[in-house]
Amino acid sequence: MKILFKCFTLVFIIVFLDGCWDRTELNDLALITAMSFDLAKDKQIQTTVQIIVPQNQGGSMTGGVSGGAPKKTTVRSEKGINISDALSKLQRKIPRKLFWGQCKVFIFSEQVAKLGIKDEFDFLVRHPQPRERAYMFVSKGKAAESLELFPPIERTSSEVLRELADLQIGIKITLEQLSIRLKGDAEAYALPIVHNLPKAKSAEPFQTIPYIMGTALFKKDRMVGQISEKSTRGVMWILNEIDEYTVTFAMDGAKELVSLKPVRAKVKLLPKIEGDKWLMTIKVKAEGDMIQNGTALNPMNPKLLKEMDQAFQDDVRERIKLALREVQHKNKTDILGFATAFHRKYPKQWESNKDRWDEQFPMVEVKIDVNASIKRPGLINAPGGIPEDEVQQK
């Protein structure tokens, strides 16, 4: 009986073992690193994918595109009535199965963004393969052009964008964060804008990189405006996304400049409702280390250091004011989190006013409270590069 029981158990286990009958070998996969969406001439969606070329991944990463190192990626494109239709047509032209596990970048062209990204976004969050931590961008011009570049340092142009996003030199947003903000109280969000750097004269064709500059503003699924790089910095202050950032400011409007890095900041949004008035206090506490002193002031003098601290505070305040003018008053798009702050503190008043938030947001009175200070003068005390008798000590 024991032998019979063991035989029965063994047969039972063998029958229900899945094994590897449905496995897909790596050699059968086309690894997608980035995807872009453009509008075709016939109003269909032009879908472009950047695919890794497996046999070219070894060897040196330097050299020219045509005569030096082999191309690390290739680009394929197809159009359709929607993304699913375009990808099904694209699969016919690729001998390997499309695989999304390495796709870290999605780029919408400005034209597509202004018409609305609802359909594209639905595909990205519904399909099981796209990564929720992939970064989202809007391109200035045709989005596919950023995928056709061959950077001289990184392996792919998508990797360049991912590295730049991680450096937090601009607004950073993932597919997961975008999904959350679309369902947020304001239904507004911002995506970084991608430009293509003109190639150097000595570079091979397409041997350059995409870079991030400026921010696209969205209400629901449509792009409604954009702000400059300088305004973007102010938005990042308000969103508390300043992380080891460089700040350069002038003393009393003079040409002499002071630069601080790293600058660390903590920002709080403090909402308040008084009768019919909606008030918001932006409280900023920032500090930084001096890396360049273009003035004749000696920062070791407490009085002069206080003047520098004041100039630092004024600069931060002006950056935030510029962002408020562009976002709150010109574009009237709440990407700053004001709606969430009011909803959290005043849920009853929010329920009564949420349907008219687009009208209420520009009328919110904002107070900016900045406490900024310079913590360290750097490796030297007195200004370098000028005679000691020219240094202002008092």
C-alpha positions in Angstrom: 0.0 0.0 0.0 2.8 2.4 0.8 4.4 1.8 -2.6 1.1 2.2 -4.3 0.4 5.5 -2.4 3.9 6.9 -3.3 3.3 6.0 -7.0 -0.1 7.6 -7.0 1.4 10.8 -5.4 4.2 10.9 -7.9 1.8 10.6 -10.9 -0.5 13.3 -9.4 2.4 15.7 -9.0 3.7 15.1 -12.5 0.2 15.6 -14.0 -0.2 19.0 -12.4 3.3 20.4 -13.0 3.2 23.3 -15.5 6.8 22.9 -16.7 8.2 25.3 -19.3 5.9 24.6 -22.2 4.9 28.2 -22.6 8.3 29.9 -22.0 9.6 32.6 -24.3 13.3 32.7 -24.9 15.2 36.0 -24.7 16.3 35.4 -28.3 12.7 35.6 -29.3 12.0 39.0 -27.7 12.4 42.5 -29.1 13.3 44.7 -26.1 11.6 48.1 -26.3 13.4 50.9 -24.5 11.1 53.8 -25.4 7.9 54.6 -27.2 6.6 57.9 -28.8 3.3 59.0 -30.1 2.9 61.4 -33.1 -0.1 62.5 -35.2 0.0 61.2 -38.7 -1.1 63.2 -41.7 -4.4 61.3 -42.0 -5.1 62.0 -38.2 -4.1 58.5 -37.2 -1.7 57.8 -34.4 1.9 57.3 -35.4 3.5 54.9 -32.9 7.3 54.6 -32.8 9.4 52.2 -30.7 13.1 52.2 -29.9 14.4 48.6 -29.8 17.7 47.3 -28.5 20.0 45.6 -31.1 21.2 42.6 -29.1 24.3 41.8 -31.2 25.6 45.4 -30.9 25.5 45.6 -27.1 29.1 44.5 -26.5 32.3 46.4 -27.1 33.1 50.0 -26.8 30.5 52.7 -26.4 32.5 55.4 -28.0 33.1 56.2 -31.7 31.0 57.4 -34.6 27.6 56.2 -35.5 28.5 55.2 -39.1 32.1 54.3 -39.0 32.8 53.7 -35.3 30.8 51.8 -32.7 27.8 49.9 -34.0 24.3 51.3 -33.4 22.9 50.1 -30.0 19.3 50.6 -31.0 17.0 50.7 -34.0 13.7 52.5 -34.5 10.5 51.1 -36.0 7.2 53.0 -36.7 3.7 52.3 -37.8 0.4 54.2 -37.7 -3.1 53.0 -36.9 -6.5 54.2 -35.7 -5.2 53.7 -32.1 -2.1 52.4 -30.4 -3.3 48.8 -30.4 -3.9 48.9 -34.1 -0.5 50.5 -34.8 1.3 48.0 -32.6 -0.4 45.0 -34.3 0.8 46.3 -37.7 4.2 47.0 -36.2 4.5 43.4 -35.0 4.3 42.2 -38.6 7.5 44.0 -39.4 9.5 42.7 -36.4 10.6 39.0 -36.3 10.6 39.0 -32.5 7.8 39.4 -30.0 7.6 43.0 -28.6 8.6 43.1 -24.9 7.9 46.1 -22.7 9.8 45.1 -19.5 12.7 47.5 -20.4 10.5 50.4 -21.7 11.3 53.4 -19.3 10.3 56.4 -21.5 7.0 57.5 -23.1 7.0 60.7 -25.2 3.9 62.5 -26.6 4.4 65.0 -29.3 3.1 68.5 -28.6 0.4 68.1 -31.3 -0.9 64.9 -29.7 -0.8 66.5 -26.3 -2.9 69.4 -27.3 -5.6 67.2 -28.8 -5.6 65.0 -25.7 -3.8 61.9 -24.4 -6.8 60.1 -23.0 -6.7 57.1 -25.5 -2.9 56.7 -25.2 -3.0 56.9 -21.4 -5.8 54.3 -21.3 -3.6 51.9 -23.3 -0.6 52.4 -21.1 -2.4 51.8 -17.8 -4.6 49.0 -19.1 -2.0 46.9 -20.9 -0.2 44.6 -18.4 3.4 45.1 -19.7 4.2 48.9 -19.7 6.1 49.8 -16.5 4.4 52.1 -14.0 7.7 53.7 -13.1 8.4 54.7 -16.7 8.9 58.5 -17.2 6.4 60.6 -19.2 7.5 63.5 -21.5 6.1 65.9 -24.1 8.3 66.7 -27.1 8.8 70.0 -28.8 8.1 68.9 -32.4 8.0 65.3 -33.6 8.4 62.9 -30.7 9.9 60.1 -32.8 13.0 62.3 -33.6 14.2 61.9 -30.0 14.3 58.1 -30.4 16.3 58.3 -33.6 19.3 59.9 -31.8 22.5 58.1 -30.9 24.1 59.7 -27.8 27.9 59.6 -27.6 28.0 58.6 -23.9 24.9 56.6 -22.9 23.8 53.6 -24.8 20.4 54.9 -25.9 18.6 58.3 -26.1 15.9 56.9 -23.8 18.6 56.2 -21.2 19.7 59.9 -21.5 16.1 61.1 -20.7 15.8 58.7 -17.8 19.2 59.8 -16.3 18.2 63.5 -16.7 14.9 62.9 -15.0 16.6 61.2 -12.1 18.8 64.3 -11.7 15.7 66.3 -11.1 16.7 69.2 -13.3 13.1 69.6 -14.2 9.6 68.2 -13.4 9.7 64.4 -13.0 6.6 62.3 -13.3 6.1 58.6 -13.8 3.1 56.7 -15.4 2.0 55.8 -11.9 2.1 59.4 -10.6 0.3 60.6 -13.7 -2.5 58.2 -13.0 -2.8 59.4 -9.5 -2.8 63.1 -10.5 -5.4 62.6 -13.2 -7.8 61.4 -10.4 -6.7 64.1 -8.1 -8.8 67.1 -6.9 -7.5 69.5 -9.5 -7.2 67.0 -12.4 -4.1 69.0 -13.5 -0.5 68.0 -13.9 2.7 68.9 -15.6 5.1 67.0 -17.9 8.7 68.0 -18.8 9.3 69.1 -22.4 12.0 67.4 -24.5 14.2 69.2 -27.0 16.9 67.8 -29.2 20.3 69.3 -28.8 21.9 70.4 -32.1 24.7 68.1 -33.0 28.4 69.2 -32.9 30.1 69.9 -36.2 32.5 67.0 -35.6 29.7 64.6 -34.7 28.3 61.9 -37.0 24.7 62.2 -38.3 22.1 61.9 -35.4 24.9 61.7 -32.8 23.5 64.0 -30.2 21.1 63.8 -27.2 17.6 64.9 -26.2 17.4 67.2 -23.2 14.8 68.6 -20.9 13.8 72.3 -20.8 10.5 73.8 -19.8 7.2 72.3 -18.7 3.9 71.5 -20.4 0.7 72.2 -18.4 -2.3 69.8 -18.6 -5.9 70.1 -17.6 -7.4 66.6 -17.6 -6.0 65.0 -20.7 -5.2 68.1 -22.8 -2.1 70.3 -22.8 -3.3 73.9 -22.2 0.0 75.8 -22.0 3.7 75.7 -21.2 6.0 77.5 -18.9 9.7 78.5 -19.2 12.7 76.8 -17.5 12.9 79.7 -15.0 9.2 79.3 -14.1 9.7 75.6 -13.8 12.2 76.2 -11.0 9.7 78.2 -9.1 7.1 75.4 -9.5 9.6 72.9 -8.2 10.1 75.1 -5.1 6.4 75.1 -4.4 6.1 71.3 -5.0 9.0 70.7 -2.6 11.0 69.0 -5.3 14.3 70.9 -4.9 17.0 68.4 -4.2 20.7 69.6 -4.3 19.9 72.4 -6.6 22.2 75.3 -7.7 20.9 78.8 -7.0 22.7 81.9 -8.4 21.5 85.4 -7.3 22.7 89.0 -7.5 23.4 91.3 -4.5 21.0 94.3 -4.5 20.5 94.2 -8.3 24.3 94.5 -8.9 26.2 92.4 -11.5 28.1 90.6 -8.8 26.7 87.1 -8.3 26.7 84.5 -5.6 26.2 80.8 -6.3 25.0 78.2 -3.8 25.1 74.4 -4.1 23.7 72.2 -2.9 20.5 74.0 -1.9 18.2 72.0 0.3 14.7 73.1 1.0 11.5 72.1 2.9 8.2 73.6 1.7 4.8 73.5 3.3 1.5 74.6 1.9 -0.7 76.1 4.7 -4.3 76.7 3.5 -6.8 78.9 5.3 -10.4 80.0 4.6 -11.7 83.3 6.1 -15.3 83.9 5.1 -15.2 84.1 1.3 -11.5 84.5 1.1 -9.3 81.5 0.3 -5.7 82.0 1.5 -2.6 80.0 1.0 0.7 80.4 2.7 3.8 78.9 1.1 6.3 78.4 3.8 9.9 77.8 2.7 12.9 76.9 4.7 16.1 76.7 2.6 19.8 76.5 3.1 22.8 76.2 0.9 26.6 76.2 0.7 28.5 78.9 -1.2 30.5 77.6 -4.2 31.2 80.9 -5.9 31.4 84.5 -4.6 31.6 87.1 -7.3 31.2 90.0 -4.9 33.8 91.8 -2.7 31.9 90.9 0.4 33.5 88.8 3.1 30.9 86.2 4.2 32.7 85.6 7.5 31.4 89.0 8.6 27.9 88.3 10.3 26.5 91.6 9.0 27.5 91.0 5.4 26.4 87.3 5.6 23.0 88.6 6.7 22.8 90.8 3.6 23.6 87.7 1.5 21.0 85.7 3.3 18.5 88.4 2.5 19.4 88.4 -1.2 19.0 84.6 -1.2 15.5 85.0 0.3 14.5 87.6 -2.2 15.7 85.4 -5.0 13.7 82.4 -3.9 10.6 84.6 -3.3 10.9 86.1 -6.9 11.2 82.6 -8.4 8.0 81.5 -6.6 6.2 84.7 -7.6 7.1 84.1 -11.3 5.8 80.6 -11.1 2.5 81.8 -9.6 2.1 84.5 -12.3 2.6 81.8 -15.0 0.6 79.0 -13.5 -2.0 80.5 -11.3 -2.9 83.7 -13.2 -1.9 83.2 -16.8 -2.6 79.5 -17.4 -5.0 79.0 -14.4 -3.9 75.4 -14.0 -3.5 74.0 -10.5 -0.4 71.8 -10.8 0.8 73.2 -7.4 -1.3 71.0 -5.1 -3.5 73.8 -3.8 -6.7 71.8 -4.3 -5.4 68.8 -2.4 -4.3 71.1 0.5 -7.7 72.8 0.8 -9.6 69.5 0.5 -7.5 67.9 3.2 -8.0 70.7 5.7 -11.5 71.9 4.8 -13.4 68.9 3.4 -16.9 70.5 3.7 -16.0 73.8 2.1 -14.2 71.9 -0.7 -17.2 69.8 -1.5 -19.2 73.0 -2.0 -16.6 74.6 -4.3 -14.9 71.7 -6.1 -17.0 72.1 -9.2 -15.9 75.7 -9.6 -12.2 75.2 -8.7 -11.0 76.5 -12.1 -12.6 79.8 -11.1 -11.6 79.7 -7.5 -7.9 78.8 -8.0 -6.8 82.1 -9.7 -8.5 84.1 -6.8 -6.6 82.3 -4.0 -4.5 84.9 -2.2 -1.0 83.6 -1.7 1.5 84.7 1.0 5.2 83.6 0.6 7.1 83.1 3.8 10.8 82.4 3.0 13.5 81.7 5.6 16.8 81.1 3.6 20.3 81.1 4.9 23.9 80.3 3.7 25.4 77.6 6.0 29.0 77.3 4.7 31.2 79.8 2.8 33.2 77.0 1.0 36.9 76.1 1.2 38.0 79.8 1.6 36.6 82.6 3.7 37.4 85.9 1.9 36.6 86.3 -1.8 39.2 84.8 -4.1 40.7 86.4 -7.1 41.0 89.9 -5.7 43.6 91.6 -3.5 43.0 91.5 0.2 42.8 95.3 0.5 39.8 95.3 -1.9 37.8 92.8 0.2 34.8 94.5 1.9 35.0 93.5 5.6 32.2 95.7 6.9 
